[in-house]
Amino acid sequence: MWFERTVKESIKSAVKSRPVLLVTGARQTGKSSLLQRMFARLEYITLDNIQYAVQAKDNPEYFLNSLKQPVILDEIQYAPELFRYIKILVDKNRTQYGQWLLTGSQKFELMQSVGDSLAGRIRIIHLETLSAREIREQSVNNLNDYIWQGGYPELWSNPALDSSAFFEDYIQTYIERDLRQIINISNLVEFQRFIRICATRVGQLINYRDMAKDVGVSDITIKNWLGALEQSGIIYRLPPFFANIGKRFVKSPKLYFADHGLAAYLLNIHNYKQWQEHIYKGNLWENLVFCELIKTGQYRPGKNLFFYRDQNGVEMDFLIEQGITKDSSIALIEAKASETISEKKLNFSKIAPLFKDRPVQSLVMANSYHKKPLKMKNYLLTNPVFNHLSLQEIG
């Protein structure tokens, strides 16, 4: 089964307006499959192939000139030297669009290379795992499985694939092939312990010292490992909201996995019943809501997506800022794993007045079986697994 991706239209637009397109994202999010399906007639070269990678690194100019444009170049992080020479070729004809379609599995290192050489010549699109909306539009019968299984495309396109085997292979491949190219991991056992501890910290403030103590490594090692996970698209660090509203805010970010199914697997959850009974169910639901905000809502941590928490412990799971002007709207979002909502535990009335004249919308994203959003007295109740809220509806 093939799932249509919502970024498809953005990719079509990019190849009509930029010489270079770069699709980034973690391993197994479907980057190369999407480009090959959309541009089936183009030559496809993957730098996963050692011979191609060696040639690209040793003689990048010759390698690029030997290709017939337009071309798809997969996993370009293995030869970042190519960016400089792609720029030279692009500058010979800046209006020849859609000639270089690239994919890469490392976000920040790629961004730096791109910024140094291809600024103004490239469109960068980040591809996450499947969203609930993308799965829902295929009318699958087991949508509840998304809650614990997550959105890696292969798990949904191949029903015979065992999810536990997929995730175990994914972790092993990721450690052996990708992580070791970013950082030096001398003890795989410690790193495996670390990544599982990350799953127990989902939705929590990152405390490097506590994590270091639990894993048995130094604070600096924890920071380096988290940076590597973030660079490879495995986790996000969500910063707190800062504004001049007379409060002192915490500075530590919160930790989320880019795919909540991977987090659930790391917590030994293999079906919906185990998810329902798990001690970290609330944290995992919060991670699911976070994933839907970045996948379907297209919000970006630190740009327009934050969390709120003050020195008195008053907090809001997510805060969306639609703009920086005084009249731009704010969305306050609480994530609740239970269908029953206690209004006494909601902090909308404590936080909304801080924004004075700015329009504020309050939402509870709960594990509710209602197929449509419900307008409650003081907030909108919705389940992101079953409902899609657009930017305008949230803002």
Secondary structure by P-SEA (a helix, b strand, c coil): cbbbbcaaaaaaaaaacccbbbbbbcccccaaaaaaaaccccbbbbcccaaaaaaaaacaaaaaaaccccbbbccccccccaaaaaaaaaaccccccccbbbbbcccaaaaaaaaacccccbbbbbbccccaaaaaaacccccccccccccaaaaaacccccaaaaaaaaaaaaaacccccccccccaaaaaaaaaaaaaaccccccaaaaaaaacccaaaaaaaaaaaaaaccbbbbbcccccccbbbbcbbbbbbccaaaaaaaaccccaaaaaaccaaaaaaaaaaaaaaaaccccccccccccccccccccccbbbbccccccbbbbbbbbbccccccccccccccccccccccbbbbbbbcccccccccccccbbbbbcccccccccccc
